[in-house]
Amino acid sequence: MKITVLFLCVLTMVGCADRTQQLVLLSQTEEITSTEQPKVAVPKPAESQMTEVKQPTVKTAAKKITKPKKKVESTRYTIQVVALSYKSGLKGYADMLPSDQPLWSNMKKIDGLPWYTLLYGSFPSKQSASKKLNALPNIIKEQKPFIRSISSIKKSANPDMVKIN
């Protein structure tokens, strides 16, 4: 049914169409008028009005260049008190140590397993660390504590130093 209606519409249009073509030209004209703006004279500055402005000289103060201080801890020493495979055991050893020095725990992995070390003190030299090691309680000395440089700990694989006190 739709095809029939469509066919009839096409036939009607063809029958009504004339075989001549018309060319329709549209043209537009615009009228352009120009209006001149009045010119305004710009006054030239008189030479007497011009004055020379001298810029003040600025002297920069000499900056004191100081070399950045090395981190104190990297050249210092500590005592590794004990190394345990569980972190909770560090507290018992920490409680036995004198409280006059800072304490850190450091976690490192050995063969894929975590080990926790207890680090005691921050000393300026191996000699001062050695004196403090000799003054530790005997129960701590039984664990065979030893002196380490803080820089060697920080350079180790995956250092994780956490201050305890």
LODO-808126 format. One line per 10 residues: number of its first residue (from 1); for each residue y, x, z of C-alpha. Coordinates in Angstrom, 1 decimal, padded with zeros to 4 digits. Example, Ala and Ser with C-alpha at 12.3 -4.5 7.8 and 13.67 -1.06 7.14 Angstrom:
<recs>
1 = -004.5:012.3:007.8; -001.1:013.7:007.1 $
</recs>
This chain:
<recs>
1 = 000.0:000.0:000.0; 002.4:002.8:000.9; 001.6:004.5:-002.4; 002.4:001.4:-004.4; 005.8:001.0:-002.7; 006.6:004.6:-003.2; 005.6:004.4:-006.9; 007.8:001.3:-007.4; 010.8:003.0:-005.8; 010.4:006.0:-008.1 $
11 = 010.2:003.9:-011.2; 013.3:001.9:-010.2; 015.3:005.1:-009.7; 014.2:006.5:-013.0; 015.1:003.4:-014.8; 018.5:003.3:-013.3; 019.3:006.9:-013.9; 021.4:007.7:-016.9; 020.5:010.7:-019.0; 024.1:012.0:-019.0 $
21 = 025.4:014.4:-016.5; 028.8:014.3:-015.1; 030.6:017.3:-013.9; 033.0:016.5:-011.1; 035.4:019.2:-010.2; 037.3:019.0:-007.0; 040.4:021.0:-006.6; 042.6:021.6:-003.7; 046.0:023.0:-003.7; 047.7:024.4:-000.7 $
31 = 051.4:025.0:-000.4; 052.2:028.2:001.3; 055.7:028.7:002.5; 056.9:031.7:004.3; 059.5:031.7:006.9; 061.1:034.9:008.0; 061.5:035.7:011.6; 064.8:037.1:012.5; 064.6:040.8:013.2; 065.6:042.0:016.6 $
41 = 067.2:045.4:016.9; 065.6:047.6:019.4; 068.2:049.8:021.1; 067.5:053.5:021.0; 067.7:055.2:024.4; 070.8:057.3:024.7; 070.3:061.0:025.2; 072.3:060.9:028.4; 069.9:058.5:030.0; 067.0:060.8:029.5 $
51 = 066.3:063.0:032.5; 063.5:065.6:032.9; 061.1:064.8:035.7; 059.5:067.8:037.2; 056.0:067.3:038.6; 055.4:068.8:042.0; 053.0:071.6:042.1; 049.8:070.8:044.0; 048.1:073.6:045.8; 044.5:073.1:046.6 $
61 = 043.2:074.4:049.9; 040.5:076.9:049.7; 037.3:075.3:050.5; 035.0:077.0:052.9; 031.6:077.2:051.2; 028.7:077.2:053.6; 025.1:077.7:052.7; 023.0:074.7:053.7; 021.2:075.4:056.9; 017.4:075.7:056.6 $
71 = 015.5:073.1:058.4; 014.9:074.5:061.8; 011.4:073.1:062.0; 010.2:074.9:059.0; 010.6:078.3:060.6; 009.3:077.2:064.0; 005.9:077.1:065.6; 003.8:074.6:067.4; 000.5:074.5:069.2; -002.4:072.5:067.7 $
81 = -004.1:071.2:070.9; -007.0:069.3:069.5; -008.4:067.7:066.3; -010.3:064.4:066.5; -011.8:062.0:064.0; -010.3:059.0:065.9; -006.6:058.6:066.7; -007.0:056.7:070.0; -008.4:059.9:071.7; -005.1:061.7:071.3 $
91 = -003.4:059.8:074.1; -005.7:061.2:076.7; -004.9:064.8:075.7; -001.2:064.0:075.4; -001.1:062.7:079.0; -002.5:066.0:080.2; 000.3:068.1:078.6; 003.6:069.0:080.2; 006.4:066.6:079.1; 009.0:069.3:078.5 $
101 = 008.1:069.6:074.7; 007.9:067.2:071.8; 004.5:065.9:070.7; 003.4:064.9:067.2; 000.2:063.5:065.7; -000.7:064.7:062.2; -003.3:062.9:060.1; -005.1:064.9:057.4; -008.1:064.2:055.3; -011.1:066.5:055.3 $
111 = -013.9:065.7:052.9; -012.4:062.2:052.5; -012.4:061.5:056.2; -009.3:061.2:058.4; -008.8:063.8:061.1; -006.0:063.5:063.7; -004.4:066.6:065.3; -002.2:066.7:068.4; 000.7:069.1:068.0; 002.6:070.3:071.1 $
121 = 006.0:071.8:071.2; 008.5:073.4:068.8; 009.0:077.1:069.5; 011.4:079.6:067.7; 008.7:082.4:067.6; 005.0:083.0:067.9; 005.6:084.9:071.1; 007.3:082.0:072.8; 004.6:079.6:071.6; 001.9:082.1:072.9 $
131 = 003.6:082.1:076.4; 003.5:078.3:076.5; -000.1:078.2:075.2; -001.2:080.5:078.1; 000.6:078.2:080.6; -001.3:075.1:079.5; -003.8:073.5:081.9; -007.4:074.9:081.7; -008.8:071.5:080.5; -006.5:071.8:077.4 $
141 = -007.4:075.5:076.9; -011.1:074.6:076.8; -010.3:072.8:073.5; -009.3:076.2:072.0; -005.7:075.3:071.0; -004.0:077.7:068.5; -000.5:078.4:067.2; 000.5:077.1:063.7; 003.8:077.3:061.9; 005.3:073.9:061.2 $
151 = 005.9:074.9:057.6; 002.2:075.5:057.0; 001.5:072.0:058.3; 004.2:070.5:056.0; 002.8:072.4:053.1; -000.7:071.2:053.6; -002.2:068.4:051.5; -000.9:065.0:052.6; 000.9:065.9:055.9; 001.7:062.9:058.0 $
161 = 003.5:064.1:061.1; 004.5:061.3:063.5; 006.5:062.1:066.6; 004.9:060.7:069.7; 007.6:061.3:072.3 $
</recs>
